[in-house]
């Protein structure tokens, strides 16, 4: 039976999975609860990491070390850094980067323990291609893909949004994706990051999130589960 790991940072991001396919057992390790789901021919281990790069990287490594998934996925909301990408749309990460480190994008060796934190992580693998084709052909929402960046700060200012977009040629931002991708990459686990837009990462973020936050949580998780069960 194929074993799949799924991580969300916030409970509503996994609500679709937990409500449609309730777990058969829960295992507590350190600060996290790992939910076990048997769906068709899949064993899915889901977990809520908590917000931020430290929570996410610790949780991702624990999921890999304790449960040895064949593939690992993140489903999450994000802020759009593009005026053409709107609330509720899907974002699939082709590349990932930590934007809040010195000399971001400077190094190209992810494995270097000193400068690797500045490297872009490539997510353009076989899962990415399969998911992108599936999403384009099945989803009612617009599908976007490109660079997604993360850092331990909320992006809610027009000027900062524009700076990040221009500096990194990024289409979206969150607080976890780069750490999730890094840990998955160095463990040589096939991975994919699926996002849905909750806001525009600008001065109107709070108003946008009232409209789109929960809607985006469902969009991302539902599309991921449909892909896995196809």
N, C-alpha and C positions, 0 to 999 in steps of 0.2 A: 504494500500500500504506500502510495506516495505521500510524503509528509511535507506540509507547507507551513511556513511561519508567516504571520501577519501582525504588523505593528501599527497601532494608532497612538497618537500622543494624548488624546482627549477622549473620554468615554463616548460622546455622541458620534465620533468617527467610526466606531465599531458597532453602533446600535443596530444597523441593518443586519449584520452577521449574527449578533447575539439574539436578536428578536426572531429572525427567520430560521435560524439553525442553532438553537440553544446548546450550550456545552453540556457534555456528559459528566465532566468532572473538572475541578479546579485545583491546581497545585500552587501553593505559595512558596516563593523563593525570595529571600531578602525583602525588598520593598514592593515586589510585583506579584500579581496573580496571573497565572498562565492557564488559559481556558482551552479545553480539548473538545474538538468537534469532529464527528465522523459524518462525512457527507459523500454519498455515493462511494467512489473508490479513493477518496481523499481523507487523510487525517490532517486536520488543520489545528495549529496551536496559535491562539491569538493572545495578545497582551497589550495593555495600555501602558506606554512607557513613561508618561508624564512629559511636560513641556521642557524644551531646551536640549542643547547638545550633550551635556553630561548625562542627563537622565536617559536620553535616547541611545547613546553609545554604550552605556553600561547595560541597559536592558537588551539591546541587540546582541551583544556578546554573550550574555547569559542565555538568551534564547538559542543561539547557535551552539554553545558549549554543552548545554543540558539536554537539548532536544534534537540536535543534528538534522535540521530540515534539509530537504533536497533543494528547495527554493525558498526565498524569503521576499516578502512584499511589504511596502509601507502604503497605507491609505490615509490621506491627510488633506486638510484645507490649506490654502495658501493665499497670499496677496499677489495680485497681478501687478507687474511692472510695465505692462504694455496697454496702451489705450484701446487696442483692438481686441483685448481679451477681457471678457466681462464676467460678472457674477454668475456662478453655477456652471461655467464651462469647465471642461476637463483639461488638465495639464499633465503631460507625461514627460518625465525628466529624461532628457538625452544625455545631459552633462550636469554635474553637481560641483559646487564650490563653497568653501567657507569664506564669506566676504569680510568677516570681522577679525582677520588675522593680518599681521604685517606682511606686506609683499604678496598679497593674494594673487594667484596666477603665475607667480614668478618661477616656481620649480615645476618640473615635469616628471619627477620620480615619486610616486605615491608611497613607495616603500621606504623612503628615507625618513628615519625617525626624528630628524631635526627639522628638515625643511619640507617634508612631504605634506604637512598640513596646508601648505600654500598651493598644492597641486589641484588641477581639475580632475575629477573622477569621471571616467567614461562609462555611461550606462547603456551604450548602444550595442546590446548583446542580442542573442536570439529571442529572449523573452520580450525585449523591447519591440522588436520587429513584429512578432506574433501579436502582441497586445495592441500595438498601433493599428495594424490591419483589422483586427477584431473590432476595436473601438470605432474606427472610421465607418465600418460596414454595419454596425449594430446600434450605436448610441444615438439618441435623439439630440444630444448636446454637441456643440462644436468641440472638436478635438484639436489641441495645440501641443506642440512638443518643442523642446529646446533646453537652454541652460536655466537651471533653478538653483538659487543660492540660499544660504542660510547663515544665521548668526544669532547670538543670544540677546537680541534686542527686537522690540516690536517696531516695525516700519510703518509710521503713521504721519509722515510729513512729506509734502509735495517735493521739497528741495532734495531730501534724502532719497526719495523714490527715484527722481530723475538722475541723481548721481550714480546710484547703484545700477540702474538700467544702462546708462551710457558707459560706465567703467567696465562692466562685466558682460555687456550684451545679453543680459538675462531677461527672461520673460516672466519670472515669478520668484517670490521669496517666502521663506518660512524660517523656523527655528531649529529644525531637526534633520532635514534631508541629507546634508553633507556628512553628518556624523553617522547616520544609518548607512549611507552608501560606502563610506570609508571602511567601516567595520565589516560589512558584507564583502567588499572587494578584497580586503587583505585576508579574509577567511576563505576566499575563492568559492563563495556561495553565489549561484545565480540570483540576481535580485532585480527588482523593479520598483519604482516610486510612482504612484498614481495620486494626483492631486485634483481638487476642484476649487475654484476661486470663490472666496468668501468676501473679498473686498479689493479695493484698488491700491492699498498700501499708501494712502494719501491722507489729507486732512479730513476727509469724509469717511474714514474707515469705520468708525463706530456706527454711523448711520447705515453704511453698507452691510455691516455684519448683522444688524437686526433683520435685514431682508434675506441675506444669502447664507449665513453661517450654517444653520442646520440643514438647509437645502443642499449645500455643497457637501456636507458630511455624508449624506445619503447618496448623492450622485457618485462620489468617488468609490465608496465601499460597495455599492450595488453593482457598478460596472466591473469591479475587480472580481467579485464573487461570480458574476455571470461568465466572465472569462475563464475562471478556474473550473467551472462546471460545464463548460461548452461541450 
